[in-house]
Amino acid sequence: MKYEKEVKEFLQKQAHVKLAYLFGSVALQKAGKLSDIDIGIFLDESLEKKEKFKIKLKLISDLENILKNNRIDLVIMNDASISLNFEIIKANYPLFIQNKNLKVDLEQYIISRYLDRQYYDKRWADSLIKKTAK
């Protein structure tokens, strides 16, 4: 990713950012001219929802300036679904790790919850397909 070093330096200075991942087409090196830049951020868990939203807006603005690109899709992992969090960590492209133990614990939690839900999601999808086919 262009400006990756600058992004990493910026994220290190953000007190509330605990982990950051690049994911999506840029992380997979399949980005086209119109691709956005997908970044997952895990914030300090003590923050309230309103504070997280303000931080998200500020991070987006700052990252747009650093990356010279206004197509930033920033996901606050604390508030994201297990499926989306799984997609974020599956790309395996960390941009910033404040604490390696937190990273390991969070990824283990996400993978465990994702695998637990997979069975039920498949049953639901199969049921929906059967109902639709009738």
Backbone as JSON Lines, residues from 0, in Angstrom:
{"i":0,"aa":"M","n":[0.85,-1.18,0.0],"ca":[0.0,0.0,0.0],"c":[0.89,1.24,0.0]}
{"i":1,"aa":"K","n":[0.56,2.16,-0.86],"ca":[1.27,3.43,-0.91],"c":[1.04,4.18,0.4]}
{"i":2,"aa":"Y","n":[2.05,4.79,0.94],"ca":[2.0,5.55,2.19],"c":[1.82,4.67,3.42]}
{"i":3,"aa":"E","n":[2.13,3.39,3.31],"ca":[1.95,2.48,4.45],"c":[2.77,2.92,5.67]}
{"i":4,"aa":"K","n":[3.99,3.33,5.43],"ca":[4.86,3.77,6.53],"c":[4.24,4.96,7.27]}
{"i":5,"aa":"E","n":[3.71,5.91,6.51],"ca":[3.09,7.09,7.11],"c":[1.86,6.71,7.93]}
{"i":6,"aa":"V","n":[1.07,5.78,7.4],"ca":[-0.12,5.33,8.13],"c":[0.28,4.66,9.43]}
{"i":7,"aa":"K","n":[1.28,3.8,9.39],"ca":[1.73,3.12,10.61],"c":[2.23,4.13,11.65]}
{"i":8,"aa":"E","n":[3.0,5.11,11.21],"ca":[3.5,6.14,12.13],"c":[2.35,6.94,12.73]}
{"i":9,"aa":"F","n":[1.36,7.26,11.91],"ca":[0.19,7.99,12.39],"c":[-0.57,7.17,13.44]}
{"i":10,"aa":"L","n":[-0.8,5.89,13.15],"ca":[-1.57,5.04,14.07],"c":[-0.86,4.87,15.41]}
{"i":11,"aa":"Q","n":[0.45,4.82,15.4],"ca":[1.22,4.69,16.65],"c":[1.0,5.87,17.58]}
{"i":12,"aa":"K","n":[0.65,7.02,17.03],"ca":[0.45,8.24,17.82],"c":[-0.97,8.37,18.36]}
{"i":13,"aa":"Q","n":[-1.85,7.47,17.96],"ca":[-3.26,7.55,18.36],"c":[-3.47,6.77,19.65]}
{"i":14,"aa":"A","n":[-3.7,7.48,20.73],"ca":[-3.77,6.87,22.07],"c":[-4.87,5.81,22.18]}
{"i":15,"aa":"H","n":[-5.99,6.02,21.53],"ca":[-7.14,5.11,21.68],"c":[-7.09,3.91,20.73]}
{"i":16,"aa":"V","n":[-6.21,3.93,19.75],"ca":[-6.11,2.83,18.78],"c":[-5.23,1.73,19.37]}
{"i":17,"aa":"K","n":[-5.8,0.54,19.5],"ca":[-5.07,-0.6,20.06],"c":[-4.55,-1.53,18.97]}
{"i":18,"aa":"L","n":[-5.34,-1.72,17.92],"ca":[-4.96,-2.57,16.79],"c":[-5.51,-1.96,15.5]}
{"i":19,"aa":"A","n":[-4.81,-2.19,14.41],"ca":[-5.31,-1.74,13.11],"c":[-4.91,-2.76,12.04]}
{"i":20,"aa":"Y","n":[-5.84,-3.03,11.15],"ca":[-5.62,-4.0,10.07],"c":[-6.02,-3.38,8.73]}
{"i":21,"aa":"L","n":[-5.28,-3.74,7.71],"ca":[-5.68,-3.47,6.35],"c":[-6.39,-4.73,5.85]}
{"i":22,"aa":"F","n":[-7.51,-4.56,5.14],"ca":[-8.2,-5.73,4.59],"c":[-8.84,-5.34,3.27]}
{"i":23,"aa":"G","n":[-9.51,-6.27,2.65],"ca":[-10.16,-5.99,1.39],"c":[-9.21,-6.1,0.21]}
{"i":24,"aa":"S","n":[-9.6,-5.48,-0.9],"ca":[-8.85,-5.65,-2.15],"c":[-7.42,-5.11,-2.07]}
{"i":25,"aa":"V","n":[-7.2,-4.04,-1.32],"ca":[-5.84,-3.49,-1.21],"c":[-4.94,-4.48,-0.48]}
{"i":26,"aa":"A","n":[-5.43,-5.08,0.61],"ca":[-4.63,-6.05,1.36],"c":[-4.33,-7.29,0.52]}
{"i":27,"aa":"L","n":[-5.27,-7.65,-0.34],"ca":[-5.1,-8.84,-1.19],"c":[-4.38,-8.52,-2.49]}
{"i":28,"aa":"Q","n":[-3.96,-7.27,-2.64],"ca":[-3.27,-6.79,-3.83],"c":[-4.09,-7.02,-5.09]}
{"i":29,"aa":"K","n":[-5.4,-6.77,-4.96],"ca":[-6.31,-6.91,-6.1],"c":[-7.08,-5.61,-6.35]}
{"i":30,"aa":"A","n":[-6.53,-4.51,-5.85],"ca":[-7.23,-3.23,-5.95],"c":[-7.18,-2.69,-7.37]}
{"i":31,"aa":"G","n":[-8.3,-2.09,-7.76],"ca":[-8.38,-1.41,-9.04],"c":[-8.38,0.1,-8.82]}
{"i":32,"aa":"K","n":[-8.55,0.84,-9.89],"ca":[-8.54,2.3,-9.8],"c":[-9.64,2.84,-8.9]}
{"i":33,"aa":"L","n":[-10.76,2.18,-8.86],"ca":[-11.91,2.67,-8.09],"c":[-12.05,2.0,-6.72]}
{"i":34,"aa":"S","n":[-11.09,1.18,-6.35],"ca":[-11.17,0.47,-5.06],"c":[-11.02,1.43,-3.89]}
{"i":35,"aa":"D","n":[-11.74,1.11,-2.82],"ca":[-11.54,1.88,-1.6],"c":[-10.45,1.2,-0.77]}
{"i":36,"aa":"I","n":[-10.04,1.87,0.3],"ca":[-9.03,1.32,1.19],"c":[-9.75,0.93,2.48]}
{"i":37,"aa":"D","n":[-9.77,-0.35,2.78],"ca":[-10.49,-0.88,3.94],"c":[-9.53,-1.02,5.11]}
{"i":38,"aa":"I","n":[-9.88,-0.38,6.22],"ca":[-9.05,-0.43,7.42],"c":[-9.95,-0.77,8.61]}
{"i":39,"aa":"G","n":[-9.54,-1.78,9.38],"ca":[-10.24,-2.15,10.6],"c":[-9.44,-1.65,11.8]}
{"i":40,"aa":"I","n":[-10.11,-0.98,12.72],"ca":[-9.46,-0.4,13.9],"c":[-10.15,-0.95,15.15]}
{"i":41,"aa":"F","n":[-9.34,-1.43,16.08],"ca":[-9.88,-1.84,17.39],"c":[-9.47,-0.76,18.38]}
{"i":42,"aa":"L","n":[-10.48,-0.13,19.01],"ca":[-10.24,0.98,19.93],"c":[-10.26,0.52,21.38]}
{"i":43,"aa":"D","n":[-9.78,1.39,22.24],"ca":[-9.82,1.18,23.68],"c":[-11.25,0.81,24.08]}
{"i":44,"aa":"E","n":[-11.4,-0.28,24.79],"ca":[-12.73,-0.79,25.13],"c":[-13.48,0.07,26.14]}
{"i":45,"aa":"S","n":[-12.8,0.98,26.81],"ca":[-13.46,1.83,27.8],"c":[-14.22,3.0,27.16]}
{"i":46,"aa":"L","n":[-14.04,3.2,25.87],"ca":[-14.69,4.33,25.2],"c":[-16.19,4.08,25.02]}
{"i":47,"aa":"E","n":[-16.95,5.16,25.15],"ca":[-18.39,5.09,24.9],"c":[-18.63,5.21,23.4]}
{"i":48,"aa":"K","n":[-19.82,4.79,22.98],"ca":[-20.16,4.76,21.56],"c":[-19.99,6.14,20.9]}
{"i":49,"aa":"K","n":[-20.41,7.18,21.58],"ca":[-20.31,8.53,21.05],"c":[-18.84,8.93,20.83]}
{"i":50,"aa":"E","n":[-17.99,8.59,21.78],"ca":[-16.56,8.88,21.67],"c":[-15.95,8.11,20.5]}
{"i":51,"aa":"K","n":[-16.34,6.83,20.36],"ca":[-15.82,6.02,19.26],"c":[-16.19,6.63,17.91]}
{"i":52,"aa":"F","n":[-17.41,7.15,17.83],"ca":[-17.86,7.75,16.57],"c":[-17.04,9.0,16.24]}
{"i":53,"aa":"K","n":[-16.8,9.84,17.24],"ca":[-15.98,11.05,17.02],"c":[-14.56,10.67,16.58]}
{"i":54,"aa":"I","n":[-14.0,9.67,17.23],"ca":[-12.65,9.21,16.88],"c":[-12.64,8.66,15.46]}
{"i":55,"aa":"K","n":[-13.68,7.92,15.1],"ca":[-13.77,7.35,13.75],"c":[-13.75,8.46,12.7]}
{"i":56,"aa":"L","n":[-14.56,9.5,12.9],"ca":[-14.6,10.6,11.94],"c":[-13.25,11.29,11.82]}
{"i":57,"aa":"K","n":[-12.59,11.51,12.95],"ca":[-11.27,12.15,12.95],"c":[-10.24,11.26,12.24]}
{"i":58,"aa":"L","n":[-10.27,9.96,12.52],"ca":[-9.34,9.03,11.88],"c":[-9.54,9.01,10.36]}
{"i":59,"aa":"I","n":[-10.79,8.98,9.93],"ca":[-11.08,8.98,8.49],"c":[-10.5,10.23,7.84]}
{"i":60,"aa":"S","n":[-10.75,11.37,8.45],"ca":[-10.26,12.64,7.91],"c":[-8.73,12.65,7.82]}
{"i":61,"aa":"D","n":[-8.08,12.24,8.9],"ca":[-6.62,12.23,8.92],"c":[-6.04,11.22,7.93]}
{"i":62,"aa":"L","n":[-6.66,10.04,7.84],"ca":[-6.18,9.02,6.91],"c":[-6.38,9.45,5.45]}
{"i":63,"aa":"E","n":[-7.48,10.15,5.17],"ca":[-7.69,10.67,3.82],"c":[-6.56,11.63,3.43]}
{"i":64,"aa":"N","n":[-6.14,12.45,4.39],"ca":[-5.04,13.39,4.12],"c":[-3.72,12.66,3.92]}
{"i":65,"aa":"I","n":[-3.45,11.66,4.75],"ca":[-2.2,10.91,4.65],"c":[-2.14,10.13,3.35]}
{"i":66,"aa":"L","n":[-3.23,9.44,3.03],"ca":[-3.27,8.57,1.86],"c":[-3.58,9.31,0.56]}
{"i":67,"aa":"K","n":[-3.96,10.59,0.71],"ca":[-4.33,11.4,-0.46],"c":[-5.41,10.67,-1.28]}
{"i":68,"aa":"N","n":[-6.4,10.18,-0.53],"ca":[-7.46,9.37,-1.12],"c":[-8.7,9.54,-0.24]}
{"i":69,"aa":"N","n":[-9.82,9.87,-0.83],"ca":[-11.04,10.05,-0.03],"c":[-11.94,8.81,-0.04]}
{"i":70,"aa":"R","n":[-11.4,7.69,-0.48],"ca":[-12.17,6.44,-0.48],"c":[-11.64,5.52,0.62]}
{"i":71,"aa":"I","n":[-11.85,5.95,1.85],"ca":[-11.42,5.19,3.02],"c":[-12.67,4.57,3.65]}
{"i":72,"aa":"D","n":[-12.64,3.27,3.85],"ca":[-13.72,2.58,4.57],"c":[-13.12,2.13,5.89]}
{"i":73,"aa":"L","n":[-13.45,2.86,6.95],"ca":[-12.9,2.57,8.28],"c":[-13.95,1.85,9.11]}
{"i":74,"aa":"V","n":[-13.59,0.67,9.61],"ca":[-14.49,-0.14,10.43],"c":[-13.97,-0.14,11.86]}
{"i":75,"aa":"I","n":[-14.84,0.22,12.79],"ca":[-14.5,0.11,14.21],"c":[-14.84,-1.32,14.61]}
{"i":76,"aa":"M","n":[-13.82,-2.11,14.83],"ca":[-14.0,-3.54,15.09],"c":[-14.79,-3.81,16.36]}
{"i":77,"aa":"N","n":[-14.7,-2.91,17.34],"ca":[-15.44,-3.08,18.59],"c":[-16.94,-3.2,18.33]}
{"i":78,"aa":"D","n":[-17.42,-2.53,17.29],"ca":[-18.86,-2.47,17.01],"c":[-19.27,-3.31,15.79]}
{"i":79,"aa":"A","n":[-18.32,-3.96,15.15],"ca":[-18.6,-4.71,13.93],"c":[-19.09,-6.13,14.24]}
{"i":80,"aa":"S","n":[-19.74,-6.73,13.26],"ca":[-20.21,-8.11,13.41],"c":[-19.03,-9.07,13.43]}
{"i":81,"aa":"I","n":[-19.28,-10.26,13.95],"ca":[-18.24,-11.3,13.97],"c":[-17.81,-11.64,12.54]}
{"i":82,"aa":"S","n":[-18.76,-11.71,11.62],"ca":[-18.43,-12.04,10.23],"c":[-17.49,-11.0,9.61]}
{"i":83,"aa":"L","n":[-17.78,-9.73,9.85],"ca":[-16.91,-8.68,9.31],"c":[-15.55,-8.7,9.99]}
{"i":84,"aa":"N","n":[-15.53,-8.87,11.31],"ca":[-14.25,-8.96,12.02],"c":[-13.42,-10.14,11.52]}
{"i":85,"aa":"F","n":[-14.09,-11.24,11.21],"ca":[-13.37,-12.4,10.67],"c":[-12.73,-12.05,9.33]}
{"i":86,"aa":"E","n":[-13.46,-11.35,8.47],"ca":[-12.91,-10.94,7.18],"c":[-11.71,-10.01,7.37]}
{"i":87,"aa":"I","n":[-11.76,-9.17,8.39],"ca":[-10.66,-8.24,8.67],"c":[-9.41,-9.0,9.07]}
{"i":88,"aa":"I","n":[-9.54,-9.93,10.01],"ca":[-8.34,-10.63,10.49],"c":[-7.88,-11.7,9.5]}
{"i":89,"aa":"K","n":[-8.81,-12.2,8.68],"ca":[-8.45,-13.23,7.7],"c":[-7.44,-12.71,6.69]}
{"i":90,"aa":"A","n":[-7.51,-11.43,6.38],"ca":[-6.56,-10.83,5.43],"c":[-5.14,-10.85,5.99]}
{"i":91,"aa":"N","n":[-5.0,-10.95,7.3],"ca":[-3.71,-11.09,7.98],"c":[-2.72,-9.99,7.57]}
{"i":92,"aa":"Y","n":[-3.19,-8.73,7.67],"ca":[-2.36,-7.59,7.29],"c":[-2.43,-6.53,8.39]}
{"i":93,"aa":"P","n":[-1.8,-6.8,9.54],"ca":[-1.84,-5.8,10.62],"c":[-1.02,-4.56,10.25]}
{"i":94,"aa":"L","n":[-1.59,-3.4,10.52],"ca":[-0.9,-2.13,10.31],"c":[-0.28,-1.63,11.61]}
{"i":95,"aa":"F","n":[-0.93,-1.94,12.73],"ca":[-0.46,-1.46,14.02],"c":[-0.91,-2.43,15.11]}
{"i":96,"aa":"I","n":[0.02,-2.78,15.98],"ca":[-0.27,-3.66,17.12],"c":[0.31,-3.0,18.36]}
{"i":97,"aa":"Q","n":[-0.56,-2.52,19.24],"ca":[-0.07,-1.92,20.47],"c":[0.36,-2.99,21.47]}
{"i":98,"aa":"N","n":[-0.4,-4.11,21.46],"ca":[-0.16,-5.16,22.44],"c":[-0.38,-6.51,21.75]}
{"i":99,"aa":"K","n":[0.67,-7.31,21.65],"ca":[0.57,-8.6,20.95],"c":[-0.4,-9.55,21.64]}
{"i":100,"aa":"N","n":[-0.46,-9.51,22.97],"ca":[-1.4,-10.39,23.69],"c":[-2.84,-10.03,23.36]}
{"i":101,"aa":"L","n":[-3.13,-8.74,23.26],"ca":[-4.47,-8.31,22.88],"c":[-4.81,-8.82,21.49]}
{"i":102,"aa":"K","n":[-3.86,-8.72,20.57],"ca":[-4.08,-9.2,19.2],"c":[-4.41,-10.69,19.19]}
{"i":103,"aa":"V","n":[-3.62,-11.47,19.9],"ca":[-3.84,-12.92,19.95],"c":[-5.2,-13.23,20.57]}
{"i":104,"aa":"D","n":[-5.51,-12.59,21.69],"ca":[-6.79,-12.83,22.37],"c":[-7.97,-12.44,21.5]}
{"i":105,"aa":"L","n":[-7.89,-11.27,20.87],"ca":[-8.99,-10.8,20.03],"c":[-9.19,-11.72,18.83]}
{"i":106,"aa":"E","n":[-8.1,-12.09,18.17],"ca":[-8.23,-12.96,17.01],"c":[-8.77,-14.33,17.39]}
{"i":107,"aa":"Q","n":[-8.34,-14.86,18.51],"ca":[-8.85,-16.15,18.98],"c":[-10.35,-16.06,19.26]}
{"i":108,"aa":"Y","n":[-10.77,-14.97,19.89],"ca":[-12.19,-14.76,20.19],"c":[-13.0,-14.68,18.89]}
{"i":109,"aa":"I","n":[-12.53,-13.9,17.94],"ca":[-13.25,-13.73,16.68],"c":[-13.35,-15.06,15.93]}
{"i":110,"aa":"I","n":[-12.25,-15.78,15.82],"ca":[-12.26,-17.06,15.1],"c":[-13.19,-18.06,15.78]}
{"i":111,"aa":"S","n":[-13.12,-18.13,17.1],"ca":[-13.97,-19.06,17.85],"c":[-15.45,-18.74,17.64]}
{"i":112,"aa":"R","n":[-15.82,-17.47,17.78],"ca":[-17.22,-17.07,17.6],"c":[-17.66,-17.28,16.15]}
{"i":113,"aa":"Y","n":[-16.79,-17.0,15.21],"ca":[-17.13,-17.17,13.8],"c":[-17.4,-18.64,13.49]}
{"i":114,"aa":"L","n":[-16.53,-19.52,13.96],"ca":[-16.7,-20.95,13.69],"c":[-17.94,-21.49,14.39]}
{"i":115,"aa":"D","n":[-18.25,-20.98,15.59],"ca":[-19.47,-21.39,16.29],"c":[-20.71,-21.01,15.49]}
{"i":116,"aa":"R","n":[-20.71,-19.83,14.89],"ca":[-21.87,-19.33,14.15],"c":[-21.99,-19.97,12.77]}
{"i":117,"aa":"Q","n":[-20.92,-20.45,12.23],"ca":[-20.91,-20.96,10.86],"c":[-21.98,-22.04,10.65]}
{"i":118,"aa":"Y","n":[-22.12,-22.94,11.61],"ca":[-23.11,-24.02,11.52],"c":[-24.52,-23.44,11.4]}
{"i":119,"aa":"Y","n":[-24.84,-22.48,12.27],"ca":[-26.18,-21.9,12.28],"c":[-26.44,-21.04,11.04]}
{"i":120,"aa":"D","n":[-25.42,-20.34,10.58],"ca":[-25.57,-19.54,9.36],"c":[-25.84,-20.44,8.16]}
{"i":121,"aa":"K","n":[-25.17,-21.58,8.09],"ca":[-25.38,-22.52,6.99],"c":[-26.8,-23.09,7.04]}
{"i":122,"aa":"R","n":[-27.26,-23.46,8.25],"ca":[-28.62,-23.98,8.39],"c":[-29.64,-22.95,7.94]}
{"i":123,"aa":"W","n":[-29.45,-21.71,8.34],"ca":[-30.36,-20.63,7.98],"c":[-30.37,-20.43,6.46]}
{"i":124,"aa":"A","n":[-29.19,-20.41,5.85],"ca":[-29.08,-20.22,4.4],"c":[-29.74,-21.37,3.65]}
{"i":125,"aa":"D","n":[-29.51,-22.6,4.1],"ca":[-30.13,-23.77,3.47],"c":[-31.65,-23.7,3.57]}
{"i":126,"aa":"S","n":[-32.15,-23.3,4.74],"ca":[-33.59,-23.17,4.95],"c":[-34.17,-22.1,4.03]}
{"i":127,"aa":"L","n":[-33.49,-21.0,3.91],"ca":[-33.94,-19.91,3.05],"c":[-33.98,-20.35,1.59]}
{"i":128,"aa":"I","n":[-32.99,-21.08,1.16],"ca":[-32.94,-21.57,-0.22],"c":[-34.1,-22.52,-0.49]}
{"i":129,"aa":"K","n":[-34.38,-23.42,0.47],"ca":[-35.49,-24.36,0.31],"c":[-36.82,-23.63,0.21]}
{"i":130,"aa":"K","n":[-37.02,-22.63,1.07],"ca":[-38.27,-21.86,1.05],"c":[-38.41,-21.07,-0.24]}
{"i":131,"aa":"T","n":[-37.33,-20.52,-0.72],"ca":[-37.35,-19.73,-1.95],"c":[-37.6,-20.61,-3.16]}
{"i":132,"aa":"A","n":[-37.07,-21.83,-3.13],"ca":[-37.22,-22.75,-4.27],"c":[-38.65,-23.26,-4.41]}
{"i":133,"aa":"K","n":[-39.45,-23.22,-3.35],"ca":[-40.82,-23.75,-3.41],"c":[-41.72,-22.9,-4.23]}
